[in-house]
Amino acid sequence: MRVVIAEDNALLREGLVLLLTSSGHEVVAVAGSGPEVLPALLEHRPDVAVLDVRMPPGFRDEGLRAALAARKEMPGLPVLVLSQYVEESYAAELLGGGASGVGYLLKDRVGRVDEFLDALERVASGGTALDPEVVSELLVRRRDSPLDSLTPREREVLQLMAEGHGNSAIAEALVVTERSVSKHIGNVFLKFGLPPSDSGHRRVLAVLAYLNNS
């Protein structure tokens, strides 16, 4: 995959470059400040972008703003956002447009190499990859939403879907059959009022509905 990295911490940035290149990916550009990000994305049009949320000069949301601007110019651009903390508004804004191919991970997840690379590949393929801590935080804050109609098991299944897991991985995590997982996912689709369509697309829509009901 062709990757653009935007990260102001030089040590982490170089570590990401080394990790990705040693895993067979091509880092086509790196950016160390907010104003550098959008031009790099538009010039190189990568398969996926790995972006820090807070970057110079303001250390607020420069990376996220660049990602949102790039996705307007290049609809569907896969973006994996890295953050030091769980920042719900950033996760919701990134996913709020109904887009696929997005991820939100805490930076310490990068140290878990296999998990990070798996998340990157899922995002690049148009899926979602949300840090379990982010998902848990969002779940705790939800009140008076369509989520209230879900059973505890359906919530567990949806949470694992939001993290980016497939049916077999969900079944293994919950110690149930894949058939049971499929049934729970079908119930989630029904309760969220998602129309019959490609199941992969409906999975993304379910996750978006989950995130957008704050």
N, C-alpha and C positions, 0 to 999 in steps of 0.2 A: 504493500500500500504506500501511496505518497502522502506524507504527513507534514503539516505545518504546526510548529510548536510556538506558543506564546506564553512566556513565563519570565518574570523579572528576576527571580532568584537564580543567579548564574550556576550555582552548584546543582540545583534541581534541574535546570534547563539542560545542562550538559549531561546529567545523569539520564534524562529522558532520551536525549539523542543517542547516547551509547546503548541504552536498553533497546530502543526501536531498531537501530541499525544492526545490532547483533542478533535481532530476531528476524531479520530479513526484510525490514521495511526501509523505505527511502525518506529521509527527512529533507524536504525540498526547501524549507526556509525556517528561520527562527526569528522571533520578535521579543524584545526586552521591554517594550513600553506600549501603552495603548495606541498611540497614533501610528505605530508600525504595523499593527495587526491587519486592519482591513486591506491596505495596499498589498500586503504579502498574500492574503487569501485570494484577492481578485487577480493577482498576477499569476499565481501558481495553480489555483483551482485544484486543491488537493482532494484526495479520497476521503480524508478526515482531518479535522483540526482539533488539537489539544490545547485548551486555553485556560489560563488562570483568570479568576473573576476580577480580582483587584490588582491593578497594574499602575505604574507611573503614568502621568504625573500626579494624579489625584488619589490613587489607591482607594477608589470607591467601587466602580463597576465597569471600568474601561474595557476589560476583556469581554465581559458579557455584552456590552453595547456593540462592540466590534462584531461579535458572533451574530447578534440579531441583524445588524446592518448587512453582513455578508450573506445571510440566509435570504434577505430580500432580493439581493442581486443574483444569488445562486440558490434558488429554491431547492430544498432537500439536502443542502450541504451538511454532512454528518459532523456533529460537534460534541466533543467530550470536554466538559467543563470540570476544572479542578478547583477546590476551595479548601481553605484552612478550617472553616467551621460550617455547620449546618445553617444555611441562609435560605429560609423557605421562599421568600419573595423571588429570589433569583431562580430557583428551580422552577417555580410556577410560571415565571415570565418566559423562561426558555421554552417550556412545553406548552404554554398557554395558547399558541397559535394553531394547535392541532397538528403539529409537525411530528414526523418520525425521525429516526436517526439522531437521537440526542442522549447524552449521558451526563450525570452529575455525581462526581466522586469526591470524597475527602482525600486530601493529599497523602495521608498516611497509607491509603490504599495502594499507592504507587509502589510502595515497598513490598507488597505482596504481588510479585511479578506475574504469576500465572493469572491471578484474578484481574489484574490491570489489563494484561494483553487480551484476555477473553472479553472484557468489557469493551475494549477498543474495537475488536473485531465485530462484536454485536452491533455497536453504534455504526460502524462503517457499512454494515449490511442493512441498515435501515431500522434496526431495533432500538430498544432502550436499555440503559444500564444505570440504575440509580443505587447509590450507596445504601446499604441496609440501615445505617444510622439516619440518613436523610428520610428514607421511607418511614421508619419508626416515628421520627419527629412529626412528619406530616400526618401520620395516622392518629397520633395522640391529640393533635390540634383540631381534628375534624369534629364538627358538631352540627346536628340538624341538616344532614346532607343525604343524598341517595345511598351513601354508605351504611346508613342506619338500617336499611332493609336487608343487608347482608347478614348471613349467619357468621358466627366466629370462624368456622372452617372456610367459608367463602372469602372472608377477609384475609385469612392466612394465605390462601391461594392467590388472591389479588396482590397481596404484598410481595410474594415471591415473583409474580409476573412482572411487577414494577421494577424489581431488581434485575430482570432480564432473563430469568430462568425458563427453560422449556418444560414441557409436561413431564418428561422422564425425571428431570432434576427435581421438580416440585414433588412428584410422587415419592422419590427417595427421601427428600427432606422431611416430608410429613408421614412417611411410612404408610402409604396407602397405594392402591393400584392406579395405573395411568387412566384406566377407565373411570375411576372415581374422580380423578383430577379433571378429566374432560367433562364430566357431569357438573362439577362445581363451576367450571369456567362457563359452561353453557348457561347456568343459572345466573352468573354475574352478567353475562351479555343480556339476558332477558330482563333482569332487574334494572339495568342501566338503559334499557330501551334501544340497544344497538341493533340496527337492521341486519338481516342476513347478507353476508358479503364474504370476501376473502377472510379466512380465520386469522391470518397474520395481521391484517389491517384492523380487525376488530380487537385484537389483543392490544394494539397500540391505542385505539380509541378508548378501551376500558381503562388503561393506565392514565390516559389524559383526563378522563372523567374523574378518576380517583384523585389526581393532583389538583384539578380545577375546582373541586368542591371544598373550599376552605371556609 
